[in-house]
C-alpha cells in the first residue's frame, strides 16, 4: 500500500468553504485511495464535505495531506492542482 504525504497551502480568498470542499470531494471520489487532511490537531476524511469545512482553513492556512492507496500519486497530483489553481475561484 502506497502512502504519500504533502503540505498544501490554501491560496483562494475565501479559504476552504462549502464550494471548495465540494470541489475537493468531487475530485477525490474519482480515486480509490484513502485521503486524510490535517490542520493542527484536527484530522478529517478528505472525501467528506462536512469534515473538510470543520478544518476552518482561511487563506494562507497549511493543510497536511496523507493519501494511502494504489492510486495515491494520481490523487495527490489532482489535489495539488486544485489547491494551486485556487479551486478555480480567483
GROMACS elastic network, one bead per residue, 0.5 to 0.9 nm:
[ bonds ]
;  ai    aj funct       b0    kb
    1    68     6  0.67043   500
    1    69     6  0.53999   500
    1    70     6  0.63006   500
    2    67     6  0.81160   500
    2    68     6  0.55181   500
    2    69     6  0.52245   500
    2    70     6  0.60504   500
    2    71     6  0.81014   500
    2    72     6  0.66285   500
    2    73     6  0.84455   500
    3    66     6  0.69031   500
    3    67     6  0.56145   500
    3    69     6  0.64952   500
    3    70     6  0.86832   500
    3    72     6  0.66827   500
    3    73     6  0.85211   500
    4    65     6  0.80322   500
    4    66     6  0.57538   500
    4    67     6  0.53174   500
    4    68     6  0.64594   500
    4    69     6  0.88600   500
    4    72     6  0.65484   500
    4    73     6  0.70096   500
    4    76     6  0.75942   500
    5    64     6  0.72014   500
    5    65     6  0.54899   500
    5    67     6  0.64944   500
    5    68     6  0.88028   500
    5    76     6  0.84521   500
    6    63     6  0.83423   500
    6    64     6  0.58860   500
    6    65     6  0.52768   500
    6    66     6  0.67894   500
    6    67     6  0.88911   500
    6    76     6  0.82298   500
    6    80     6  0.89415   500
    7    62     6  0.64467   500
    7    63     6  0.55940   500
    7    65     6  0.60688   500
    7    66     6  0.89977   500
    8    61     6  0.83867   500
    8    62     6  0.56276   500
    8    63     6  0.52164   500
    8    64     6  0.64061   500
    8    65     6  0.72739   500
    8    79     6  0.89847   500
    8    80     6  0.70537   500
    8    83     6  0.70362   500
    8    84     6  0.85355   500
    9    59     6  0.79400   500
    9    60     6  0.58913   500
    9    61     6  0.56661   500
    9    63     6  0.61723   500
    9    64     6  0.88606   500
    9    83     6  0.70576   500
    9    84     6  0.81687   500
   10    13     6  0.85432   500
   10    15     6  0.60264   500
   10    16     6  0.72011   500
   10    57     6  0.71865   500
   10    58     6  0.70214   500
   10    59     6  0.51926   500
   10    60     6  0.51833   500
   10    61     6  0.54001   500
   10    62     6  0.63932   500
   10    63     6  0.75673   500
   10    83     6  0.62728   500
   10    84     6  0.81271   500
   10    86     6  0.74234   500
   11    14     6  0.86372   500
   11    15     6  0.70389   500
   11    58     6  0.86362   500
   11    59     6  0.53979   500
   11    60     6  0.59103   500
   11    61     6  0.81244   500
   11    83     6  0.68204   500
   11    84     6  0.70107   500
   11    85     6  0.82275   500
   11    86     6  0.56020   500
   11    87     6  0.88581   500
   12    15     6  0.55122   500
   12    16     6  0.80633   500
   12    58     6  0.84322   500
   12    59     6  0.58752   500
   12    60     6  0.83139   500
   12    83     6  0.80809   500
   12    84     6  0.87865   500
   12    85     6  0.83227   500
   12    87     6  0.72397   500
   12    88     6  0.85745   500
   12    89     6  0.66868   500
   12    90     6  0.62301   500
   13    58     6  0.77452   500
   13    59     6  0.56078   500
   13    60     6  0.88748   500
   13    86     6  0.83091   500
   13    89     6  0.81817   500
   13    90     6  0.70963   500
   14    17     6  0.69150   500
   14    20     6  0.89679   500
   14    57     6  0.89435   500
   14    58     6  0.64419   500
   14    59     6  0.63574   500
   14    89     6  0.87812   500
   15    20     6  0.79115   500
   15    56     6  0.82289   500
   15    57     6  0.55955   500
   15    60     6  0.78230   500
   15    61     6  0.79161   500
   15    86     6  0.88928   500
   16    19     6  0.79065   500
   16    20     6  0.56263   500
   16    21     6  0.61115   500
   16    52     6  0.74740   500
   16    53     6  0.64567   500
   16    55     6  0.81269   500
   16    56     6  0.70644   500
   16    57     6  0.53718   500
   16    58     6  0.63607   500
   16    59     6  0.78465   500
   17    20     6  0.55210   500
   17    21     6  0.58623   500
   17    22     6  0.84776   500
   17    49     6  0.89722   500
   17    52     6  0.81325   500
   17    53     6  0.58028   500
   17    56     6  0.81704   500
   17    57     6  0.80297   500
   17    58     6  0.85672   500
   18    21     6  0.50873   500
   18    22     6  0.60366   500
   18    23     6  0.86272   500
   18    49     6  0.69823   500
   18    50     6  0.80336   500
   18    52     6  0.85256   500
   18    53     6  0.65887   500
   19    22     6  0.51057   500
   19    23     6  0.62828   500
   19    24     6  0.87629   500
   19    49     6  0.89606   500
   19    87     6  0.87722   500
   20    24     6  0.62793   500
   20    25     6  0.87065   500
   20    49     6  0.89362   500
   20    86     6  0.86029   500
   20    87     6  0.60466   500
   20    88     6  0.88296   500
   20    89     6  0.84531   500
   21    24     6  0.50879   500
   21    25     6  0.62224   500
   21    26     6  0.85657   500
   21    46     6  0.87982   500
   21    47     6  0.88236   500
   21    48     6  0.80135   500
   21    49     6  0.52658   500
   21    50     6  0.80154   500
   21    51     6  0.88818   500
   21    52     6  0.60388   500
   21    53     6  0.66703   500
   22    25     6  0.51099   500
   22    26     6  0.59885   500
   22    27     6  0.85488   500
   22    47     6  0.89298   500
   22    48     6  0.83320   500
   22    49     6  0.57363   500
   22    52     6  0.89905   500
   23    26     6  0.51837   500
   23    27     6  0.62507   500
   23    28     6  0.86207   500
   23    49     6  0.89413   500
   23    82     6  0.82115   500
   23    87     6  0.70952   500
   24    27     6  0.53026   500
   24    28     6  0.60602   500
   24    29     6  0.85169   500
   24    46     6  0.76708   500
   24    47     6  0.74343   500
   24    48     6  0.89251   500
   24    49     6  0.81037   500
   24    52     6  0.88821   500
   24    79     6  0.70239   500
   24    82     6  0.73865   500
   24    83     6  0.89553   500
   24    87     6  0.82431   500
   25    28     6  0.51216   500
   25    29     6  0.59212   500
   25    30     6  0.88537   500
   25    46     6  0.68241   500
   25    48     6  0.63295   500
   25    49     6  0.63987   500
   25    52     6  0.89032   500
   26    29     6  0.54987   500
   26    30     6  0.72274   500
   26    47     6  0.79910   500
   27    30     6  0.57489   500
   27    31     6  0.79270   500
   27    47     6  0.88987   500
   27    75     6  0.82401   500
   27    78     6  0.73470   500
   27    79     6  0.76086   500
   27    82     6  0.87745   500
   28    31     6  0.55956   500
   28    32     6  0.83155   500
   28    33     6  0.83925   500
   28    35     6  0.79477   500
   28    46     6  0.76444   500
   28    47     6  0.63327   500
   28    75     6  0.64099   500
   28    76     6  0.89112   500
   28    78     6  0.79025   500
   28    79     6  0.74367   500
   29    32     6  0.72636   500
   29    33     6  0.88166   500
   29    47     6  0.65744   500
   30    75     6  0.82314   500
   31    34     6  0.83718   500
   31    69     6  0.88851   500
   31    70     6  0.89756   500
   31    71     6  0.65094   500
   31    72     6  0.79309   500
   31    74     6  0.80595   500
   31    75     6  0.62732   500
   32    69     6  0.68031   500
   32    70     6  0.73913   500
   32    71     6  0.66707   500
   32    72     6  0.82291   500
   32    75     6  0.87629   500
   33    67     6  0.63154   500
   33    68     6  0.53206   500
   33    70     6  0.64170   500
   33    71     6  0.59775   500
   33    72     6  0.56996   500
   33    75     6  0.74788   500
   34    45     6  0.80670   500
   34    46     6  0.78710   500
   34    47     6  0.82051   500
   34    66     6  0.81148   500
   34    67     6  0.56050   500
   34    68     6  0.51928   500
   34    69     6  0.63290   500
   34    72     6  0.80872   500
   35    44     6  0.85738   500
   35    45     6  0.61364   500
   35    47     6  0.67382   500
   35    65     6  0.72088   500
   35    66     6  0.58516   500
   35    68     6  0.66112   500
   35    69     6  0.88818   500
   35    72     6  0.85777   500
   35    75     6  0.86784   500
   36    43     6  0.67802   500
   36    44     6  0.57027   500
   36    46     6  0.51053   500
   36    47     6  0.82475   500
   36    64     6  0.82503   500
   36    65     6  0.58959   500
   36    66     6  0.51483   500
   36    67     6  0.63913   500
   36    68     6  0.86027   500
   37    42     6  0.82423   500
   37    43     6  0.57887   500
   37    44     6  0.53130   500
   37    45     6  0.63737   500
   37    46     6  0.55892   500
   37    52     6  0.76585   500
   37    55     6  0.83833   500
   37    63     6  0.64784   500
   37    64     6  0.57512   500
   37    66     6  0.65097   500
   37    67     6  0.87702   500
   38    41     6  0.70852   500
   38    42     6  0.55952   500
   38    44     6  0.63929   500
   38    55     6  0.76156   500
   38    62     6  0.88517   500
   38    63     6  0.57371   500
   38    65     6  0.64446   500
   38    66     6  0.82966   500
   39    42     6  0.53816   500
   39    43     6  0.67335   500
   39    44     6  0.88331   500
   39    55     6  0.63672   500
   39    56     6  0.84936   500
   39    57     6  0.80507   500
   39    61     6  0.82249   500
   39    62     6  0.69465   500
   39    63     6  0.53205   500
   39    64     6  0.64022   500
   40    43     6  0.80694   500
   40    55     6  0.88099   500
   40    63     6  0.85395   500
   40    64     6  0.89115   500
   42    54     6  0.83786   500
   42    55     6  0.65595   500
   43    51     6  0.86407   500
   43    55     6  0.79279   500
   44    47     6  0.87102   500
   44    48     6  0.79562   500
   44    51     6  0.54823   500
   44    52     6  0.65206   500
   44    54     6  0.81914   500
   44    55     6  0.75810   500
   45    48     6  0.56192   500
   45    49     6  0.86262   500
   45    51     6  0.61305   500
   45    52     6  0.71804   500
   46    49     6  0.77667   500
   46    51     6  0.73364   500
   46    52     6  0.64052   500
   46    65     6  0.84370   500
   47    51     6  0.81181   500
   47    52     6  0.80103   500
   48    51     6  0.52058   500
   48    52     6  0.62349   500
   48    53     6  0.87512   500
   49    52     6  0.52574   500
   49    53     6  0.63446   500
   49    54     6  0.88736   500
   50    53     6  0.52086   500
   50    54     6  0.64457   500
   51    54     6  0.52483   500
   51    55     6  0.69922   500
   52    55     6  0.54997   500
   52    56     6  0.79167   500
   52    57     6  0.87715   500
   53    56     6  0.59760   500
   53    57     6  0.77845   500
   54    57     6  0.83620   500
   55    63     6  0.88360   500
   56    61     6  0.87615   500
   57    60     6  0.78719   500
   57    61     6  0.53902   500
   57    62     6  0.78114   500
   57    63     6  0.80573   500
   58    61     6  0.57108   500
   59    62     6  0.88963   500
   65    76     6  0.83213   500
   66    72     6  0.89128   500
   66    76     6  0.86140   500
   67    71     6  0.88328   500
   67    72     6  0.54560   500
   67    73     6  0.80760   500
   67    75     6  0.75326   500
   67    76     6  0.69409   500
   68    71     6  0.80365   500
   68    72     6  0.56198   500
   68    73     6  0.89712   500
   69    72     6  0.51452   500
   69    73     6  0.86552   500
   70    73     6  0.80667   500
   71    74     6  0.54876   500
   71    75     6  0.62874   500
   71    76     6  0.87292   500
   72    75     6  0.50947   500
   72    76     6  0.60432   500
   72    77     6  0.85372   500
   73    76     6  0.51794   500
   73    77     6  0.61638   500
   73    78     6  0.86948   500
   74    77     6  0.51146   500
   74    78     6  0.62780   500
   74    79     6  0.86775   500
   75    78     6  0.51680   500
   75    79     6  0.61630   500
   75    80     6  0.85359   500
   76    79     6  0.50565   500
   76    80     6  0.59328   500
   76    81     6  0.84888   500
   77    80     6  0.51584   500
   77    81     6  0.62287   500
   77    82     6  0.87418   500
   78    81     6  0.51808   500
   78    82     6  0.63463   500
   78    83     6  0.88901   500
   79    82     6  0.50506   500
   79    83     6  0.63588   500
   79    84     6  0.86535   500
   80    83     6  0.52425   500
   80    84     6  0.61403   500
   80    85     6  0.85304   500
   81    84     6  0.50993   500
   81    85     6  0.59427   500
   81    86     6  0.85017   500
   81    87     6  0.83878   500
   82    85     6  0.52330   500
   82    86     6  0.62673   500
   82    87     6  0.50346   500
   82    88     6  0.76443   500
   83    86     6  0.51441   500
   83    87     6  0.59997   500
   84    87     6  0.75674   500
   85    88     6  0.56631   500
   85    89     6  0.79979   500
   85    90     6  0.83414   500
   86    89     6  0.57732   500
   86    90     6  0.63547   500
   87    90     6  0.80149   500
